[in-house]
Amino acid sequence: MARIFNKMALPIAIAGVLFASGSALATPVTQATSTVGQSLQTSSAAQYQNIDLNARYTSEVLFENESNLFWGKGDRIKVLSKTGESLAYTAESDHVHPTLTKHGRKMDQAVLQVDDNVYLGYGFGLDTPVMIEGDDGIIIVDPGESVQMAESVKQQFRKITDKPVKAIIYSHNHIDHISGVRAWATDEQVESGEIKIIAQEGLTAAVANWSSNLGTLFGHRTSYTGAKHVEEGEHGTVNDGLGPRFMQGDISFIEPNVLIESHGTLDITISGVRMQIVNVPSETKDEVVVYLPEQKILHAAEVLQGENFPNLHSIRGTKFRDPSMWFKGIDTMRKFDTEIMINSHGRPVEGKAAVANVLTAYRDAIQYTHDQTIRFMNKGMTPDELVEVVKLPSHLAEHPWLGEHYGTVAHAVRQIYVGYNGFFEGDPWQLEPMAYEQRAKAFVEIMGGRDNILTTAKAAIKAENFTFAAEILSYPITLNKNDTEARQLKAQAYKAWSADQVNINWRNWGLNAAAELEGKRDFSNMISFASVDVLTALPTKQILDMMTATLIAENTLDVQMALTYNFADTNESFTVEIRNGIAQLHETAVKGADVQINTSRAVLNQILMAGPNAQQVIGNNLQSGDFSFANGSIKEFGQFMGYFDKAMAPKDIMLIVR
């Protein structure tokens, strides 16, 4: 049960203050009946079926199969095989909310079969790879989150058929939906066209963003989201909400060779299987769903994030996800005549009425959250006020596909506010607040000093007001990061709070925060978005463009210098120009660059793969003539590269002790 402060009987500064715990579940201001909205998007899918205006929210149309592995009677879906394993933690524990434990019990490893040719590798990781068997080959939708995870699913699929891979479909750019590709294909097979890799046209640029531009931060924060710095089990991560566990391993990427335009549709037949692949902007702008019209099967990708209220905002960090774009994307899917819905995450759904029910409830929950946030923003409410009034009505809050195990209405509301309105809530002090540490010092003084804060925090923990205790303890920790007692007390608050959470992301952040406070972070299992395989697969332009955000601006305010790369094998030239604190990438060779290098993209890949040994690789290629200077020398090259920053080691990035 989450808790908040309502009132305090005495000022905070008085030791032994009495706390009044209140319910975090405020009564919704409105219980308006949700209606089915008219789709504002068009698609060639519209020819199949108009939206079902009679779709019901009641669970009467949802039959949870006795296998616990799908929704439906089993007329067309069956459990082909089970491994007997589950990667989720499923035991009862005082340290895990029972609702979260129940959620993990839906995640047993199994191969599910739909009709005679569609197979799901369910429960083998966070993602669910899908194999569609055709006349003379197979199509893989979402290859898996790592090469090793993909190989484990491939072993199961190869018990069914040894037909060659004809196509791979990336549903969208996220790491868990693309990174297993090298278990299924090689560069040569894709370059020759033997294997098609199909994706929306913006996917590669999005991969570049998470793999390098903000790869250090995203990887670090994702490790907190996945509780990767603490042990697995009752004192750590129990499942990942979307699936049992993110199965780490080698991150691979092969650039797609068949692209779908923005908001476009690709009608294609592969190995006798007719498919309609449609861009449905939602969680990401490059999301695509796959519809098999002859079987009336819809692969909904991650437009639906399994049996969870969606992450309209990911607290690990991401660009603004537009909720209105998302629910209108679901309306595109509702036009399909669908009898079976499978997903990248979560269990499949069988039955036309059940599919309509889930899609309608899911999109209405998103629209309700969006619209009511906008409504109360227009009444002047700020995020702290909005989270108390924007609550799902019971017919949505209690829907079996909208449990807040992954996303929450509360953190979605805050992001909607910022996404539309920005950080400024209207009170001018926010424009120029007191400096960070100076502000912490002032708050400590106002609260009666460090010892009084600790006494107050202990009383708050006893009253189960855990997040308030953590909040006020932040100030003495900011002033003295080695304050062991304050750090231990804050860790205690977060551990107790985490055990109370039904949302896996909230739980995991609390547990990882506690590990940081206690100095017990284990980096052996952390998630890293840095992948040489991804970098070497990206276009040269995107690799060099990433450099510009690493310029040490303060060291280059008086610098004007340019470096040109000429790549013989790709017939490309690029110039990176440093100009008074900025680095600009030119997509052509700028005349008169201080350093001009003649090399090849193949050599650049060698340098990228070498990592800390890059200088040795450059030296070897200088000797062979494959890396040569048309202007300048190794000295000027070193000077130029010295103006760019190196990423911090994850252990040096502190998110809580700061």
MARTI-434352 format. One record per residue (C-alpha): x, y, z. Coordinates in steps of 0.05 Angstrom, whole numbers, always signed. Each point is the difference from the previous one (the first is absolute). Layout:
<nodes>
node u->X	v->Y	w->Z
...
</nodes>
This chain:
<nodes>
node u->+0	v->+0	w->+0
node u->+29	v->+67	w->-20
node u->-4	v->+56	w->+52
node u->+3	v->+75	w->-1
node u->+1	v->+55	w->+52
node u->-65	v->+37	w->+11
node u->+14	v->+43	w->+60
node u->+51	v->+7	w->+56
node u->-21	v->+17	w->+70
node u->+64	v->+38	w->+14
node u->+52	v->+36	w->-44
node u->+53	v->-45	w->-30
node u->+54	v->+32	w->+43
node u->-30	v->-29	w->+64
node u->+29	v->-67	w->+18
node u->-50	v->-56	w->+12
node u->-50	v->+30	w->-49
node u->-65	v->-38	w->-8
node u->-18	v->-24	w->-70
node u->-68	v->-12	w->-30
node u->+2	v->-53	w->-55
node u->-50	v->+8	w->-55
node u->-22	v->-41	w->-59
node u->+35	v->+14	w->-65
node u->-63	v->-17	w->-37
node u->-38	v->+64	w->-5
node u->-72	v->-3	w->-24
node u->-2	v->+16	w->-74
node u->-30	v->+68	w->-14
node u->-37	v->-29	w->-58
node u->-28	v->-70	w->-15
node u->-20	v->+18	w->-71
node u->-18	v->-60	w->-43
node u->+55	v->-13	w->-50
node u->-22	v->-2	w->-72
node u->+30	v->-29	w->-61
node u->+35	v->+56	w->-38
node u->-4	v->+7	w->-74
node u->+66	v->-17	w->-33
node u->+37	v->+60	w->-27
node u->+50	v->-42	w->-39
node u->-12	v->-36	w->-65
node u->+31	v->-64	w->-24
node u->-10	v->-50	w->-55
node u->-20	v->-46	w->+57
node u->-66	v->+37	w->+4
node u->-28	v->-43	w->-56
node u->-4	v->-60	w->+47
node u->-46	v->+24	w->+54
node u->-30	v->+62	w->+32
node u->+15	v->+12	w->+73
node u->-45	v->-41	w->+45
node u->-42	v->+53	w->+36
node u->-29	v->-54	w->+45
node u->+66	v->-24	w->+29
node u->-11	v->-14	w->+74
node u->+46	v->+12	w->+58
node u->-28	v->-58	w->+41
node u->+45	v->-59	w->+11
node u->-56	v->-46	w->-24
node u->+32	v->-1	w->-69
node u->+69	v->-16	w->+29
node u->+12	v->-73	w->+15
node u->+66	v->-13	w->+35
node u->+21	v->-68	w->-26
node u->+12	v->-54	w->+51
node u->+72	v->-3	w->-24
node u->+11	v->+71	w->+28
node u->+37	v->+15	w->-65
node u->-52	v->+34	w->-43
node u->-70	v->+30	w->+0
node u->-52	v->-42	w->-35
node u->-32	v->-68	w->-4
node u->+56	v->-30	w->-41
node u->-37	v->-10	w->-65
node u->+59	v->+27	w->-40
node u->+55	v->+9	w->+51
node u->+34	v->-58	w->+35
node u->+60	v->-11	w->+44
node u->+47	v->-39	w->-44
node u->+54	v->-12	w->+53
node u->+23	v->+24	w->+68
node u->+71	v->-1	w->+27
node u->-24	v->-3	w->+73
node u->+40	v->+63	w->+15
node u->-19	v->+71	w->+19
node u->+48	v->+58	w->+2
node u->-47	v->+39	w->+46
node u->+1	v->-3	w->+76
node u->-67	v->-32	w->+19
node u->+6	v->-17	w->+74
node u->-39	v->+38	w->+53
node u->+41	v->+48	w->+41
node u->-10	v->+57	w->+48
node u->+50	v->+39	w->-43
node u->-42	v->-6	w->-63
node u->-70	v->+27	w->-11
node u->-47	v->-60	w->-13
node u->-29	v->+34	w->-62
node u->+70	v->+3	w->-30
node u->+12	v->-73	w->+17
node u->-66	v->-19	w->-33
node u->+21	v->+38	w->-62
node u->+65	v->-40	w->-4
node u->-39	v->-65	w->+1
node u->-25	v->+14	w->-70
node u->+70	v->-7	w->-29
node u->+18	v->-75	w->-5
node u->+45	v->-18	w->-58
node u->-38	v->-31	w->-57
node u->-7	v->-4	w->-75
node u->-70	v->+20	w->-20
node u->-31	v->-18	w->-67
node u->-53	v->+38	w->-38
node u->-33	v->-39	w->-56
node u->+51	v->-43	w->-35
node u->+55	v->+51	w->-17
node u->+8	v->+55	w->+53
node u->+43	v->-14	w->+61
node u->+18	v->+42	w->+61
node u->+63	v->-8	w->+42
node u->-34	v->+23	w->+64
node u->+35	v->+11	w->+68
node u->+72	v->-8	w->-26
node u->+15	v->+73	w->+15
node u->-32	v->+68	w->+1
node u->-20	v->-4	w->-74
node u->-41	v->-54	w->-35
node u->+31	v->-20	w->-67
node u->-51	v->-25	w->-51
node u->+12	v->-49	w->-57
node u->-48	v->-1	w->-59
node u->+11	v->-62	w->-43
node u->-11	v->+8	w->-74
node u->+5	v->-47	w->-60
node u->+75	v->+1	w->-7
node u->+25	v->+42	w->+58
node u->-15	v->+35	w->+65
node u->-12	v->+72	w->+22
node u->+25	v->+24	w->+68
node u->-36	v->+58	w->+34
node u->+44	v->+30	w->+54
node u->+64	v->-41	w->+2
node u->+11	v->+7	w->+75
node u->+38	v->+43	w->+50
node u->+69	v->-31	w->-7
node u->+33	v->-51	w->-44
node u->+1	v->-51	w->+57
node u->-74	v->+9	w->+16
node u->-16	v->-6	w->-74
node u->+40	v->-64	w->-5
node u->-40	v->-31	w->+57
node u->-65	v->+15	w->-38
node u->+31	v->-23	w->-66
node u->+14	v->-68	w->+31
node u->-74	v->-8	w->+15
node u->-22	v->+24	w->-69
node u->+50	v->-45	w->-36
node u->-35	v->-60	w->+32
node u->-60	v->+21	w->-42
node u->+32	v->+16	w->-67
node u->+68	v->+8	w->-33
node u->-25	v->+46	w->-55
node u->+47	v->+58	w->-13
node u->-13	v->+71	w->+25
node u->-30	v->+42	w->-55
node u->-16	v->+64	w->+38
node u->+8	v->+33	w->+68
node u->-47	v->+55	w->+23
node u->+23	v->+51	w->+52
node u->-63	v->+23	w->+35
node u->+37	v->+62	w->+24
node u->+69	v->+25	w->+21
node u->+4	v->-20	w->+73
node u->+57	v->-44	w->+21
node u->-43	v->-60	w->+19
node u->-32	v->-2	w->-69
node u->+61	v->+1	w->-45
node u->+62	v->-24	w->+36
node u->-6	v->-74	w->-13
node u->+2	v->+8	w->-75
node u->+68	v->-34	w->-11
node u->-30	v->-65	w->+26
node u->-43	v->+0	w->-62
node u->+39	v->+35	w->-55
node u->+69	v->+22	w->-25
node u->+22	v->+64	w->-33
node u->+11	v->-37	w->-65
node u->-70	v->-29	w->-1
node u->-30	v->+68	w->+10
node u->+46	v->+36	w->-49
node u->-16	v->-51	w->-54
node u->-75	v->+6	w->+13
node u->-4	v->-74	w->+19
node u->-31	v->+24	w->+66
node u->-44	v->+61	w->+3
node u->+3	v->+42	w->+63
node u->-62	v->+43	w->+3
node u->-9	v->+62	w->+43
node u->-27	v->+70	w->+0
node u->+46	v->+51	w->-31
node u->+17	v->+36	w->+65
node u->+25	v->-61	w->+37
node u->+75	v->+5	w->-14
node u->+3	v->+73	w->+23
node u->-37	v->-19	w->+64
node u->+50	v->-57	w->+12
node u->+56	v->+50	w->-7
node u->-31	v->+44	w->+53
node u->-4	v->-53	w->+54
node u->+64	v->-37	w->-19
node u->+47	v->+59	w->+5
node u->-29	v->+71	w->+5
node u->-29	v->-14	w->+69
node u->+22	v->-72	w->+5
node u->+40	v->+10	w->+64
node u->-58	v->+32	w->+38
node u->-54	v->-44	w->-29
node u->+39	v->-63	w->+15
node u->+12	v->+23	w->+72
node u->-72	v->+20	w->+13
node u->-26	v->-63	w->-33
node u->+43	v->-40	w->+48
node u->-37	v->+35	w->+57
node u->-67	v->-13	w->-34
node u->+18	v->-74	w->-4
node u->+31	v->-3	w->+70
node u->+64	v->-26	w->-31
node u->+44	v->+23	w->+57
node u->-33	v->-45	w->+51
node u->-12	v->-74	w->+6
node u->-59	v->-34	w->-35
node u->-57	v->-26	w->+42
node u->-40	v->+26	w->+58
node u->+51	v->+54	w->+19
node u->+10	v->+21	w->-72
node u->-33	v->-6	w->-68
node u->-58	v->-50	w->-4
node u->-23	v->+11	w->-71
node u->+7	v->+55	w->-51
node u->-74	v->+16	w->-8
node u->+0	v->-11	w->-75
node u->+29	v->-69	w->+8
node u->+37	v->-43	w->+50
node u->+71	v->+27	w->-9
node u->+42	v->+40	w->-49
node u->+50	v->-53	w->-22
node u->+66	v->+35	w->-10
node u->+52	v->-20	w->-50
node u->+31	v->+24	w->-65
node u->-36	v->+60	w->-31
node u->-1	v->-6	w->-75
node u->-29	v->+41	w->-56
node u->-6	v->-6	w->-76
node u->-28	v->+60	w->-36
node u->-67	v->-14	w->-34
node u->-2	v->-6	w->-76
node u->-76	v->+9	w->-9
node u->-28	v->+65	w->+28
node u->-71	v->+21	w->+14
node u->-17	v->+73	w->-6
node u->-26	v->+41	w->+58
node u->-74	v->-17	w->+10
node u->+8	v->-47	w->-58
node u->-23	v->-72	w->-14
node u->+39	v->-55	w->-34
node u->-41	v->-55	w->-34
node u->+46	v->-58	w->-12
node u->-1	v->-75	w->-10
node u->+60	v->-40	w->+25
node u->+4	v->-75	w->-7
node u->-74	v->-1	w->-18
node u->-19	v->+38	w->+63
node u->-39	v->+63	w->-15
node u->+14	v->+56	w->+50
node u->-19	v->+72	w->+11
node u->+53	v->+37	w->+39
node u->-25	v->+67	w->+26
node u->+37	v->+57	w->+34
node u->-40	v->+15	w->+64
node u->+34	v->+57	w->+38
node u->-11	v->-14	w->+74
node u->+53	v->-18	w->+50
node u->+50	v->+19	w->-54
node u->-11	v->+35	w->-66
node u->+32	v->-58	w->-38
node u->-47	v->-53	w->+29
node u->-29	v->-49	w->-52
node u->-54	v->-52	w->+9
node u->-9	v->-62	w->-44
node u->-68	v->-24	w->-24
node u->-13	v->-67	w->-34
node u->-66	v->+12	w->-36
node u->-12	v->-72	w->-21
node u->+4	v->-24	w->+72
node u->-25	v->+64	w->+33
node u->+61	v->+1	w->+46
node u->+28	v->+66	w->+25
node u->+69	v->+7	w->+29
node u->-10	v->+63	w->+42
node u->+75	v->+10	w->+13
node u->+8	v->+44	w->+62
node u->-58	v->+46	w->-15
node u->-29	v->-39	w->+57
node u->+52	v->-11	w->+54
node u->-26	v->-66	w->+23
node u->-49	v->-5	w->+57
node u->+22	v->+66	w->+29
node u->-21	v->+73	w->+0
node u->+48	v->+27	w->-52
node u->+63	v->+38	w->+15
node u->-25	v->+66	w->-30
node u->+65	v->+24	w->+29
node u->+59	v->-44	w->+17
node u->+33	v->+21	w->+65
node u->+66	v->-28	w->-26
node u->+0	v->+61	w->-46
node u->-27	v->+9	w->-70
node u->-26	v->+53	w->-48
node u->-72	v->+23	w->+9
node u->-49	v->-54	w->-19
node u->-62	v->+33	w->-27
node u->-61	v->-35	w->+31
node u->-48	v->+28	w->-52
node u->+43	v->-30	w->-56
node u->+1	v->-65	w->+39
node u->-75	v->-10	w->+10
node u->-15	v->+22	w->-71
node u->+51	v->-53	w->-23
node u->-41	v->-53	w->+37
node u->-61	v->+25	w->-39
node u->+37	v->-19	w->-63
node u->+8	v->-71	w->+27
node u->-74	v->-3	w->+20
node u->-18	v->+4	w->-73
node u->+30	v->-67	w->-15
node u->-46	v->-61	w->+1
node u->+40	v->-35	w->+54
node u->-16	v->-67	w->+31
node u->+68	v->-13	w->+32
node u->+46	v->+54	w->+29
node u->+72	v->-15	w->+19
node u->+48	v->+49	w->+31
node u->+74	v->+14	w->+10
node u->-15	v->-3	w->+75
node u->-56	v->-34	w->+37
node u->-45	v->-58	w->-17
node u->-39	v->-8	w->-65
node u->-75	v->+11	w->-4
node u->-48	v->-45	w->-37
node u->-70	v->+21	w->-23
node u->-25	v->+60	w->-39
node u->-40	v->+28	w->+59
node u->+58	v->-9	w->+48
node u->+49	v->+35	w->-47
node u->-49	v->+58	w->-9
node u->-9	v->+4	w->+75
node u->+74	v->+4	w->+14
node u->+16	v->+50	w->-55
node u->-58	v->+45	w->+19
node u->+15	v->+0	w->+74
node u->+74	v->+12	w->-12
node u->-9	v->+59	w->-46
node u->-54	v->+30	w->+44
node u->+45	v->-4	w->+61
node u->+53	v->+39	w->-37
node u->-50	v->+52	w->-26
node u->-32	v->+7	w->+69
node u->+67	v->+13	w->+32
node u->+19	v->+49	w->-54
node u->-65	v->+38	w->-5
node u->-12	v->+6	w->+75
node u->+72	v->+25	w->+10
node u->-11	v->+53	w->-53
node u->-67	v->+18	w->+31
node u->+29	v->+13	w->+69
node u->+62	v->+34	w->-28
node u->-49	v->+50	w->-28
node u->-24	v->+11	w->+71
node u->+70	v->+21	w->+20
node u->+20	v->-65	w->+35
node u->+73	v->-19	w->+5
node u->+28	v->-71	w->-3
node u->-3	v->-11	w->+76
node u->-74	v->+19	w->-2
node u->-16	v->-37	w->-65
node u->+22	v->-68	w->+27
node u->-51	v->+6	w->+55
node u->-60	v->+12	w->-46
node u->+16	v->-39	w->-64
node u->-18	v->-72	w->+16
node u->-29	v->-53	w->-45
node u->-73	v->-16	w->+11
node u->-14	v->-69	w->+27
node u->-20	v->-32	w->-67
node u->+71	v->+16	w->-26
node u->+40	v->-4	w->+65
node u->-27	v->-71	w->+13
node u->+8	v->-24	w->-72
node u->+47	v->-61	w->-1
node u->+43	v->+31	w->-54
node u->+11	v->+66	w->+37
node u->+35	v->-19	w->+65
node u->+53	v->+52	w->+18
node u->+56	v->-51	w->+1
node u->+41	v->+37	w->-53
node u->-27	v->+69	w->-13
node u->-40	v->+42	w->+49
node u->-51	v->+55	w->-8
node u->+39	v->+42	w->+51
node u->+65	v->+4	w->-38
node u->-37	v->+6	w->-67
node u->-37	v->+61	w->+26
node u->+65	v->+34	w->+19
node u->+30	v->-13	w->-69
node u->-62	v->+24	w->-36
node u->+5	v->+66	w->+38
node u->+74	v->+9	w->-16
node u->-9	v->-25	w->-72
node u->-52	v->+53	w->-15
node u->+19	v->+56	w->+47
node u->+74	v->-9	w->+18
node u->+31	v->+1	w->+69
node u->-24	v->+69	w->+21
node u->-62	v->-5	w->+44
node u->-11	v->+75	w->+2
node u->+33	v->+23	w->+65
node u->+61	v->+42	w->-19
node u->+45	v->-28	w->+55
node u->+6	v->-61	w->-45
node u->+35	v->+42	w->-52
node u->+58	v->+16	w->+45
node u->+1	v->-44	w->+62
node u->+56	v->+2	w->+50
node u->+61	v->-39	w->-20
node u->-7	v->-75	w->+12
node u->+46	v->-10	w->+60
node u->-16	v->+69	w->+29
node u->-73	v->-17	w->-2
node u->+12	v->-66	w->+36
node u->+38	v->+38	w->+54
node u->-57	v->+49	w->+9
node u->-51	v->-56	w->+7
node u->+42	v->-36	w->+52
node u->+4	v->+64	w->+40
node u->-75	v->+14	w->-6
node u->-15	v->-72	w->+23
node u->+39	v->+9	w->+63
node u->+65	v->-32	w->-22
node u->+24	v->-68	w->-23
node u->-16	v->-38	w->+65
node u->-71	v->+26	w->+1
node u->-10	v->-22	w->-72
node u->+23	v->-70	w->+18
node u->-46	v->-3	w->+60
node u->-58	v->+23	w->-43
node u->+18	v->-50	w->-55
node u->+0	v->-57	w->+51
node u->-70	v->+21	w->+23
node u->-23	v->+3	w->-72
node u->+26	v->-70	w->-14
node u->-35	v->-26	w->+62
node u->-64	v->+32	w->-26
node u->+13	v->-33	w->-68
node u->+9	v->+67	w->-35
node u->+60	v->-27	w->-36
node u->+8	v->+48	w->-58
node u->-6	v->+61	w->+45
node u->+56	v->-28	w->+43
node u->+42	v->-11	w->-62
node u->-14	v->+70	w->-25
node u->+22	v->+37	w->+63
node u->+62	v->-44	w->+7
node u->+23	v->+23	w->-68
node u->+21	v->+68	w->+29
node u->+51	v->-23	w->+52
node u->+27	v->-51	w->-50
node u->+11	v->+55	w->-52
node u->+41	v->+39	w->+52
node u->+40	v->-61	w->+22
node u->+0	v->-58	w->-49
node u->+37	v->-42	w->+52
node u->-55	v->+7	w->+52
node u->-7	v->-75	w->+11
node u->-57	v->+4	w->+49
node u->-43	v->+44	w->-45
node u->+15	v->-45	w->-60
node u->-17	v->-63	w->+38
node u->-65	v->+30	w->+25
node u->-20	v->+22	w->-70
node u->+17	v->-70	w->-26
node u->-44	v->-29	w->+54
node u->-57	v->+44	w->-22
node u->+8	v->-20	w->-73
node u->+3	v->-75	w->+15
node u->-64	v->+4	w->+41
node u->-34	v->+42	w->-54
node u->+23	v->-48	w->-55
node u->-31	v->-60	w->+34
node u->-66	v->+36	w->-3
node u->-1	v->+13	w->-75
node u->-43	v->-34	w->-53
node u->+39	v->+37	w->-54
node u->+64	v->-36	w->-18
node u->+36	v->+63	w->-24
node u->-15	v->+37	w->+64
node u->+22	v->-60	w->+41
node u->+64	v->-9	w->-38
node u->+20	v->+74	w->+3
node u->-10	v->-2	w->+76
node u->+43	v->-62	w->+8
node u->+56	v->+25	w->-45
node u->-2	v->+68	w->+36
node u->+9	v->-37	w->+66
node u->+60	v->-37	w->-28
node u->+32	v->+65	w->-22
node u->-12	v->+31	w->+68
node u->+31	v->-60	w->+35
node u->+58	v->-3	w->-49
node u->-20	v->-70	w->-21
node u->-14	v->+8	w->-75
node u->+21	v->-63	w->-39
node u->+22	v->+21	w->-70
node u->+11	v->-71	w->-25
node u->-72	v->-5	w->-26
node u->-12	v->+71	w->-24
node u->-32	v->+16	w->-66
node u->+44	v->+34	w->-52
node u->-27	v->+31	w->-63
node u->+71	v->+7	w->-27
node u->+9	v->-52	w->-54
node u->+56	v->-2	w->-51
node u->-45	v->-42	w->-45
node u->-53	v->+54	w->+0
node u->+51	v->+56	w->-13
node u->+32	v->-36	w->-58
node u->-68	v->-12	w->-32
node u->-21	v->+73	w->+3
node u->+10	v->+47	w->-59
node u->+64	v->+41	w->+4
node u->-38	v->+65	w->+4
node u->-34	v->-21	w->+64
node u->+64	v->-24	w->+32
node u->+35	v->+66	w->-13
node u->-61	v->+40	w->+19
node u->+3	v->-31	w->+69
node u->+68	v->+33	w->+11
node u->-30	v->+70	w->+0
node u->-35	v->-10	w->+67
node u->+65	v->-21	w->+34
node u->+39	v->+64	w->-15
node u->+33	v->+30	w->+62
node u->-28	v->+69	w->-15
node u->+37	v->+39	w->+54
node u->+66	v->-23	w->-30
node u->-17	v->+22	w->-70
node u->-30	v->+69	w->+7
node u->+60	v->+29	w->-37
node u->+11	v->-59	w->-46
node u->-14	v->-3	w->-74
node u->+23	v->-66	w->-29
node u->-27	v->-51	w->-50
node u->+11	v->-73	w->-16
node u->-21	v->-35	w->-64
node u->-9	v->-75	w->-9
node u->+1	v->-27	w->-71
node u->-26	v->-72	w->-3
node u->+23	v->-34	w->-64
node u->-43	v->-63	w->+5
node u->-66	v->+37	w->+10
node u->+18	v->+62	w->-42
node u->-19	v->+45	w->+58
node u->+32	v->+62	w->+30
node u->-17	v->+35	w->+65
node u->+30	v->+60	w->+36
node u->-7	v->+12	w->+74
node u->+12	v->+74	w->+14
node u->+15	v->+27	w->+70
node u->-21	v->+72	w->+3
node u->+2	v->+39	w->+65
node u->-33	v->-50	w->+46
node u->-42	v->-40	w->-50
node u->+15	v->-58	w->-46
node u->-37	v->-1	w->-67
node u->-3	v->-60	w->-46
node u->+4	v->+16	w->-74
node u->-23	v->-56	w->-47
node u->+53	v->+20	w->-51
node u->+74	v->+13	w->+2
node u->+10	v->+73	w->+20
node u->+58	v->+32	w->-37
node u->+62	v->+16	w->+41
node u->-12	v->-46	w->+60
node u->+59	v->+0	w->+48
node u->+1	v->-76	w->+2
node u->-20	v->-42	w->-61
node u->-1	v->-75	w->+6
node u->-5	v->-50	w->-56
node u->-26	v->-67	w->+25
node u->-59	v->-48	w->-7
node u->-62	v->-16	w->+39
node u->+29	v->-69	w->+11
node u->+59	v->+32	w->+38
node u->-48	v->+44	w->+40
node u->-36	v->-64	w->+21
node u->+66	v->-29	w->+22
node u->+12	v->+62	w->+43
node u->-69	v->-4	w->+30
node u->+8	v->-74	w->+16
node u->+68	v->+12	w->+32
node u->-27	v->+43	w->+56
node u->+58	v->+17	w->+47
node u->+49	v->-28	w->-51
node u->-22	v->+48	w->-54
node u->+67	v->+36	w->-3
node u->+36	v->-65	w->-15
node u->-49	v->-15	w->-57
node u->+11	v->+70	w->-28
node u->+75	v->-11	w->+4
node u->-4	v->-66	w->-37
node u->-42	v->+32	w->-55
node u->+47	v->+59	w->-6
node u->+57	v->-49	w->-14
node u->-42	v->-37	w->-52
node u->-23	v->+65	w->-33
node u->-73	v->-15	w->+14
node u->-4	v->+61	w->+46
node u->+39	v->+58	w->-29
node u->+3	v->+76	w->+6
node u->-12	v->+43	w->-61
node u->+9	v->+59	w->+45
node u->+23	v->+6	w->+72
node u->+32	v->-55	w->+41
node u->-12	v->-48	w->+57
node u->+17	v->+57	w->+47
node u->-55	v->+46	w->-25
node u->-48	v->-60	w->-3
node u->+14	v->-14	w->+73
node u->-10	v->+73	w->+18
node u->-67	v->+1	w->-36
node u->-25	v->-64	w->+33
node u->+23	v->+26	w->+68
node u->-55	v->+53	w->-3
node u->-53	v->-55	w->+7
node u->-22	v->-29	w->+66
node u->+0	v->-72	w->+22
node u->-60	v->-34	w->+33
node u->+0	v->-8	w->+75
node u->+6	v->-69	w->+30
node u->-68	v->-22	w->+27
node u->+28	v->-8	w->+70
node u->+16	v->+74	w->+0
node u->-70	v->+22	w->-18
node u->-40	v->+12	w->+63
node u->-75	v->+9	w->-7
node u->-19	v->+0	w->+73
node u->+61	v->+21	w->+40
node u->+8	v->+69	w->-29
</nodes>
